[in-house]
C-alpha cells in the first residue's frame, strides 16, 4: 500500500435525486459505456484504501452489486447528513470528500489535495475564476475582489478525522445550520483550509448543458 493511500477513506456523495438535471441520481448516468459511479470508483481505489458511497436508500443494493469492494450506505436528507453518515463508518484517519457529480477530477488533483492536507491538516480544490468578481447585496456591488483573492469551491476536499468530528459537532450545536459546502462548515468551526488549484474540467454535472459538456470530456473518465 502506498503512503498516499494509507489511512485514507474516500467518501463519495451520490445520494442526491438529481432534480435539476431531471435524469435521476447522477451517479447512475451512463457515460462512455459505464455509470459515472463506476468510473469514479476506479479513481478512488487509486488514492484510498477504502471507498464508501452514499446513495438513495432504494439504490443501496443495486449499487453494492455495481461497486464490489466499496461500502455502500443510504445517504441522509442533506449533503452534510450524508457526510456524517459516511464519516461515522469510515476507518481512515483522513477523510476525502468527493461528489459523484464530479467524475472528471484527475488522479493528479486527488493526490495534490491529499498531500496538502497531510502537510497542513485540511485542504480542498478551488478553481480560479480568472477574472475579478464582486460581492452583491440587494442588486448592488458592495465589494470587488481580484481573481487571485477568490476561488470557486470544488471537490475533492480532505479532512483529518478529528477536524471532521469538530465540524459535525459544530453543525449539531447550531440550530437551523445549513451549508452548501462542507468548506463553509469547516470555516464556521474555525478550521483552516489550504487551497489547491482546481481544474477547469472538474465540472459538476448539474444542468442539461453540463451533461452535454460531459460527453465531450468523456476521455477524462479513465
N, C-alpha and C positions, 0 to 999 in steps of 0.2 A: 504494500500500500504506500502511495506517495505521501510525502509530508503535507502537500497541499490538501489532500483528501482526508487525512487523519482527523477524526473527531468532528467532521463537518456533516451536518444534516441539511439536506436540500428540501425546503418546504415549498411545494408547488400549489399555487392558488388556482383552482379550477371549479369553484363551487357556484359561480355566478350563473344567472339564467341567460345571459347574452341578449337582454331585452332590446338594447339599442340597435344591435345588428339584426335581430329578428330571425336568427337561424338556429336558435337553441344554444346550449352551453358551448362556448367557443373552442374549448379544448378538444371537442369531438369532431370538429370540422375536418374534412379530408383535404389534404394538400399534397401534391406530388405522390399520390397513391397511399398515404397513411394519415391517420388522425394527428393533429398537432401535438397531442399529449405524448404520442409515441416518439416523435422527433425530439421533443424536449427532454423526455426521459433518457434518451440516448446521450444527450449532452450532460444531463445531471449526473449520470454514472461516471462520467469522465472527471468530475471535480469533487464528488462527495462519496462518502462510504455508506450512506443510507439516503433513500429518497422516500418522502412522504407526500401524498397527494390528497387534497381536499376537493371533493366533488359533490354535486347534489345527492341527497340521500338515496334517490331511486336509481342512481348510476353507480353506486359503490361496487356491486357485484360484477357488473359488466366491465368496469374499469380495472378491477383486480385481475380479471382474466386477460385484459388487454395489456396490462403492465406487470408481467411476472417479476417478482423480486421487490416491487415497490409496496409500501404500506399505504393502503387506501382507506380514508375515513370520510364520513359525512361532514361536510362543511357547516359553518354556522350561518346565522342570518345576515351578518355583515362580514366584511373583509377582516376586521380586527378579531371577530369571533372565530373565524376560520384559522387565523394565525395562532390564536390562543390554543385552539384545539390541537393543531399540529405541533406547536411547541411543547405541549404537555406530554406528547407521545414520543417526541424526538429524543435520541440518546446522546447526540453530539454536544460538545461544549461550545460549538459555533453553529449558528442557525442562518442559513441562506434563504432569503425570501424572494420568490420569483413568481411572476404571473404567467399562467399558461397562454394568455393572450399576447405574450411577447416571445414567440418561438424563434426569432431571428438573432437573439443575442449571441455573440461569438464566444467560443471557449476562451479566447484571449481576454475578453471582458470579464467573464466569470473569474478567471484566475487573477486578474489585476485587482478586482474588488476584494476577493478573498485575501490576497497578500496584504492589501492596505488595511483591512480590518484586523488581521493578525498582528500587524505592526502598531496600529493606533487604537484598536478596540471596537470600532464601528465604522462602516464605510458603505457608500452607495454610488450608483452610476447616475450622473447628471449630464444632460445634454445642453451644450451652449446654444442659446437662441440666435447666435451670430450677430444679430442687430440689437440696438438698445431696446429696453422695454419700459413701460410705465405702469405705475400703480394707480388704479382708478377708484374714485368714490363718487357715487351719485352722478355718473356720466362725465365726471371731470378728472383731469390728470392732477394728482396730488404729489407725485414724486416720480423721478426718472432715474433709471439705472443703466450703466454701461453693460454691454453684453458680458464682459469679464466678471461682473459682480453677481450675476444670477445664473441659475441652471434649472432646467426642466427635469422634474423627478422621473427617473426610470427605475426599473429593477434589472439586475439583481441588487439586493441590499444584504449585508452580512452583519449580524449582531452577535456579541458574546451572550451566552445563555443568561448570565446574571443581569445584563442590560435589558434583555427581552423581558425577564421577570419583573424588573423595575418598571418598564413601560406598561406592562399589563396591570400591574398593581396600581399605577397612577390612573390608568383608564377606569379601573374598578372603583376608585375613590372620588371620581369627578362625575356627579350626576349629569346625565344627558350628553356626555362626551361623545363626539363623533369626529373622525378624521378621514379624509380621503386617502391618505397615505400613511403607512407606519412611520415615515420620516417626521410627520407632524407630531405623532405621539412620542417619538424619541426626543424631539426638541422640547416638548412640553414637560417631559420627565427629566430634563436637564442633561441629556446625553449628547456628547459632542460627536457629530458625524463628519467623517472626512469624505470629500468629494473626489470621485474618479471620473475622468472624461467619458461620457456615454457615447453611443453610436447612433448615427442618423438612421441606419437601417433597423435599429432595435425598436421598431414601431409597436404600438399597442393596437391590436385589431379591435376596433370599436364600431366603425361605421362601414357602410357598403363601399365607400371609397377606399378605406383601409383594406378591405377584403380583396378588392381589385388589385391594389398595390402588392398585396401579399403574394399573388400569383407571379408577379414579376420578380419577387425576392425569393422564390422557392429554392433557388440554388444555394441559399444560405442556411437551409434547414439541416443539412448533413454536417 
